[in-house]
Amino acid sequence: LMEVLMDFVVRFIYKNGLFAMFIIILLEYGCFPISSEIVLPFSGAVASLQNISFFLMLPVSVCAGIIGTSFCYFVGRIGGHRILEKITTKFPKTKKSIDASYQRFDRYGSYVVCFGRMVPIIRTYIAFVAGAVKQPYPVFALFSIIGITLWNTLLIGIGYILRGNWSNTVTYYTKYKDILIPVLLLVILFLVARKIRKNKRTEEAK
């Protein structure tokens, strides 16, 4: 079934271009069973082959991502912990991922919304958890935009460069994810640290 779904997604994007990319990426971040490791590189490859600017493709994908993940956030915020309990009851295999999301949220707070986008075991449910624990939406949106931008830049960028060989992205990602994910996390930590230092200097100046 998943192979049929992904085949449809690939054909839909190839035929309808940027509009289809926006819809599919929105659905992927809205927790539909679509793999970002396939959709994002393929979208980058199609954009490259159809001469769509990378600097147009990227913001479109980020807008789609924030809309999709915001849907999950508000489902979690309105439904609370009960909605996640219902998900784990109906789909027991999700319990590990949801519990991991709660644990990371308790440990890292708001920052997990950012770097969680790149961690397979929690990326699907982190928006639900953020809503369930009533994280302020502006904070959620800010960290989501940062995380989504970094993740989309990586996968869409690789697909954009590889063009017709975009399918190799999955191979490269699987092979080098233990290096790529820590590097992205370091970039995030650097940006966060710089922001904290900047805010501290501003307060001291006052």
N, C-alpha and C positions, 0 to 999 in steps of 0.2 A: 504493500500500500504506500509506504514512504517513497519507494522508487518511482511509483506512478505519480505521486504528488510532486516530487522534485522535478520530474520530467516535464510536467505541466508548467511548473514555475519557470524553468529554464526557457521553454518555448514562449511563454507569455512575455517574459522580459525581452527576449530577442525580437519578438514581433512588435511590441508596443513601446520599447525604449524607455525614456526617462519617467513617463507616467507610470508604467508597470513597475519600474524599480522602486518608485516612491510607495506604491501600494504594497508590494511584497515586503519591503523593508519595514514598513509600518506594522504589517501583520506579524513579522518575525519578532519584533520588539514587543508586540502585544501578546506574546507567548503562544502563538500558533506554532504547530510542530514543523517549523521550517529551519533548516540549518544555516546560520549566518556564515559558517565557514565555506559554504557553497554559494549562497546568494550574493554575498558582498563581493567576492572576487569575480564572479561571473558578471555582476552589474558593472564592475570596473572595466572588465574586458569588453563588454558590449559598448560602454560609453566610449572607450578608446577606438574601437572599430567603427563606430558611427560618428566619430569626430565630435563627441560631446566633451566639452572642457571638464577636466578633473575638478577645477575650481567652481564649477556649477554642480557637478555630480556630488561632491562632498557635502556642501550645505543642504542639498535636497535630501541626502541620506540621513543627515543629522536631524533635520526637521521631522522626517518620517519616524526616526528612532525615538525622539522625545515625545511625539504624539502617541506612539504605540506603548511606550513604557509608562506614560502618564495615565493611560487607561488602566493598566495593571495597578498603579499606585492608588488610584481612586477606588478601584474595586476592593483593594486591601483596606483602605481607610474607611470606607462605608461598611464593609462586611466584617472588619476587625479580625481578631484571631480566629473567630468561628469559621470564617470562609476558608482559612488555611487548614483548620482541623477537618473540615468537610472534604477538602481536596485529598488530605492524607488518608482519610477513611475510605474514600472512593478509589483512590489510586495509591495503594500502600508503597509503591516504589518511589513516590515523590517525597516520602518522609525524610529520607537521608538528606536530600538537597534542601528541603525547607528547614530542617533542624540545623544544618550547616549555615544557612543564611542567618538564622537567629543568633547562632553562636558568634559568627563574624560581626554581626551588627552590635552585639553586646561588647565585643572586644575592641572594635575599631570605630564604632559610631558612624557618623555621616560619611567618612572616607570610604567605607565599604561600598557605598552606592557608586562611587567612581571606579575603584579598581576591581569591584565585583563583576563588572562588564566583561572582564577578560578571564574570569575563572569559571570554567564550564559547570562545576558542580553547584554553583550558587547564582549564576547570571540569570537563570530563568525566573527565579522567585524573589530576587532581592527587592524588586519594585513592590511586590505584594507585601513583603515584610516591612518595608519602609512606610507604607501606608498604614499597615496594622499597628505599628508602634507610634503612629501619629507624628512622624517626622514632618516638620514644616515644609510645605510644598516648594517655596522658593529655594530652600537649601537642597531639597531633593532634585529639583530641576537643574540647579547650578552644577552639582556634582555629576548628574546624569549627562549633561551636555559635555562636560570634560571627558568622562569615560567613553561615551559614545563617539565623540570626535576622534579620540586616540585609536579606538578599536576599528572604526570605519576607515580611518586614514590608512592604517596598516593593511587591512584586507582588500579594500577597494584599490589602494595604491599598487599592491602586488598584482592584482588582476589587470589594472590599467597598463602596467609595464609588460606583463606577459602576453596580453592580448589573446591570440589564438591558443596559447598554451596555458590558459587560465586554470585548467583543471589540475595543473601541477601544484597550485597553491595549497590544496588539501594535503598533498604529499609533503610539501615543505613545512606546512604548519604542524602536521603530526610529528615530523622529524625534529623540528627545531623549537617547538612550543615551550620546552623547558628553558630555553634561552630567551625567546621573544617575550614571554609573559613577564619574567623578572625585569627585563630591560624596560618594558612599558611601565611596570610598577615603580621603578627607580625614577623614570621621567615624571610620573605623577607625584611621587614624594618630593622631588626637587621643586616642582611647581608649587606644591602646598607649602613647603618650607620657605620658599621665596616670598609667598603671599603673607605668611605669618610674620616674617622678618620685616616686610614692608609695613604691615599694620602696626607692628611694635614701634618702628621708627616714627610713624605718623603720630602715635599716641605720646611718645617721648617728646616730640617736637611741640606738642600742645602744652 
